Each structure stands twice: as structure tokens, then as C-alpha cells.
Amino acid sequence: MTSSTHVLAKKSISRRKIIGAAGIGLSTLPLMSTQVFAAVSDNARPQAPYRASTAEQKLDIISLDRLAVKARGAIPKEGYAFVSGGAGAEWTLRENRRAFNDYRIAAKRLVGLSNGDIDIRTSLLGLDMPSPIMVAPMGAHRMVHEKGEVDTARGAGLANILYCSSGASNATLEEIAQATTGPKWFQLYWNNDDRVTRSLLTRAKKAGYSAIVLTADALGPGRPEDFIAMGNPFRPDATFGNHDPEKGGFGDFGDQKTALTVKDIQFTKQFTGLPVIVKGILRPDDADRFIRAGADAIQVSNHGGRQIDGVPAGITALPPIVAAVNNRVPVILDGGVRRGIDIIRAVAMGADAVAIGRPFMYGLGLGGAQGVQSVAEHINNDLKSALLLSGASKLSDLNPDFIEIVGQNEEYSTFDG
Ligand code: FNR
């Protein structure tokens, strides 16, 4: 055992002890989402009034890793634990970052490019986008900022990037739609009560969302072990907005349907007439099956390592999925995308766009809407610089010839946020 694996093993043992003491052993975590949500409230400690950030400022960002370190010191510890952690022993969470190193950039030299030649614009499902980045769907933004999703969506609009609204938002989908001036998609958590599902889809279409993301890999909110050990301190004053009866909603968010099938892809498409993106795909045969069922795009994702530990990194799953998709529909990648060079690798290996999660939450916590805008601007600038240094002028110039596959031989040593 190397010293680093020894440290990790020790870490996971001590975490199991904590959970055992709290009476919430991992093996006893219920599979049904209704029960998962029941467990959330049963285990939650009575909460003192929770105040998150009210910051509203542009951020000077050197890197998203450093931003995560700043966020850890600035946002409430409950919010940070909720956002930063992953499922189980967090192997997949770490792997989402490490695995990018399996793909080295074979940069080209003396290709006659300068800054003015660099163009990171792209298009996705009919949207013209200033860059291939989007805000991944994430629930419960009021864990890090008082304005929650309204400010995240406003920040995405300030940067004109695509905002994907989570079905687990604290704000309503209508409040979020109004807050962003940019393009927007709605991510659906299917409810056991069909009336609730239909109502959410109808509302999303009416509010102007241009596509529906069907999350296929989640049975409830991610609850990292550090968060469980704190007693699942979700804010009692921040509910699931889309189900709030005072705001036109109904139904129990926790009553999620777990028995989803490809028929649900077909239903979503027919019912809304909107494109459907299936999110959470890690297998090429799943991608093929879902496209045959009508999926308009595939999102390769392991939910930021928050649902099941032990599955591969998105970037590892990407190449065989790209081969199976064979240009039939666009492919989106998420999980651990933090640098322009990560996006170069993803696009060179066939991704059309990337979704980014946690850094936008940190931007929100540290700077509200302007913080979110700063994160988008930072990653776009980093991508421009990475493209120039790779020897390509635009995203469509990238292809597997820019990548050298080296296999798993390196630990990612930088702090993982
Ligand atoms: C998520 N994610 C997520 N996905 C989804 O489809 N619906 C959801 O409600 C949520 N909620 C959520 C909350 C938080 C706090 C996080 C960090 C993530 C997963 C998300 O869409 C995306 O797959 C990952 O966040 C991408 O990984 P990175 O960029 O965070 O490493």
C-alpha cells in the first residue's frame, strides 16, 4: 500500500465510524427515493436559522481549484459539505479529476495562430453558444447564497451561457426562467404521481425552457458522508420551490419515480415537443438504446460522483460512448471539468459541450450573480488560451489527433473542488 492509498483507506474507515455512530450505515441507505427523502428529514438535526452568503461582486479568479479553496473558507460549512462532497469513499469524485491525465494533449507547434484567431463559439441543439460550457443542473442553491438559483441563473445570463435548471431547485422554475437572459433547459425529476410530472413539463415549456434534461442516474439528492455526519443540515426555510403550493406547485418532491424506462424518454418528447437530453450515461449500449428511443442528446455524467461511488469518470466513459453515438446526436460531458485543457480533451475526443457544476456554486457563494459570471468568464478565457497553446484556432479543429492516451498512471495532486 502506498502512503497515499494508506491515508485514503484511513480516511474512509474513520468516516464509516462517524456514520455508524450516527446510526446511518451506508448499507442501510434505502434505495427508494421516497425513503431517501424521508431519511433526510428524519436524520436532520433541528436547525438554527441558517444564513448563507449575500455577496454580490465580481471575482478575481486564478483557477477554479483556488476558487474552491476560497469557497471552503467563506460559505457556511453545511453548504460547503453539501456541494463539495461525493458518494461513499469519493473514489469516483477524485477519479473525475485524475482521469483527465490519462489523455495528454499532443499540442501542435508553428501553426501560425495568434490570439485574434481563437474562436470558442459553438452550437448545440439549435442554440448559438459563446462557448461550449453550460451550468449543470444542481439543486438547493440557497445552501450557499440567499438568492439561490435566481442569482445563479442571472449570472449565467450575464455571461450568456446555457443554464440548466434543476428539478430540485429552491426557487421555482418560473422565477429562474425570469432571472436569466440566456438560454435555458429544465432538468426533470420524474414523480410517481404522473399529474406532478406532467404539470412540471407543462410549466417548463410555458416558462420558455427549450429542452428537457432527463436525469437517469439519481434516486435522490447527493448526500456526501461529511454532510450526513453533520445530520443532513438542509435548510428548513428553503424548500423545493417547484412543489410549493403557495407558488403554483403541488406534489411531493421526494416521491420520485425510480422505475424509469426508455418509454419515459418517448413520453417526454411527445408530451412537450421539446428535445430531450438523457443525463447520467456511462455505457455505450445505454447511449445507443436511448438514442433509438428518441433521445436528442446524451450527457455523459456520473452526477459529479454524488450518486454511486465506483463508476468511472465521465472522461473515461466518453470515447466508447462517442463511438457508439456515431454522430447521431450531440454528446455533452460533465464531471471534474475545471480547466480549459479539460475542455480541449473532451472536445478532441468527441464531446460537443461540457457542463460544469460545483465551481458555479462556489462563484455564487462568493459573489452572487456576478460571481457566477466571473466563473464563466474565467473558464472561457482559460479555454481560449488552451486552444491557442494546443495549436488549434477553433473547437471544430480539435480531433483525436490532439490526444495521446497514456493510461492510468498519475494521481491528481491539486486540491479537488
Ligand atoms: C448536482 N448534480 C445534479 N444533477 C442533476 O441532474 N440534478 C440535480 O438536481 C443535481 N444536483 C446537484 C447538486 C449539487 C450540489 C452538485 C454538486 C451536483 C450533478 C450535476 O448536474 C453535474 O452532473 C455535476 O455537478 C458535474 O460535476 P462537477 O462539475 O461538479 O465536478
Boltz pocket constraint, residues with backbone or C-beta under 6 A from the ligand:
constraints:
  - pocket:
      binder: B
      contacts: [[A, 82], [A, 83], [A, 84], [A, 85], [A, 96], [A, 136], [A, 137], [A, 138], [A, 139], [A, 166], [A, 167], [A, 168], [A, 187], [A, 215], [A, 218], [A, 222], [A, 279], [A, 301], [A, 302], [A, 303], [A, 304], [A, 305], [A, 306], [A, 334], [A, 335], [A, 336], [A, 337], [A, 355], [A, 356], [A, 357], [A, 358], [A, 359], [A, 361], [A, 417]]
      max_distance: 6.0
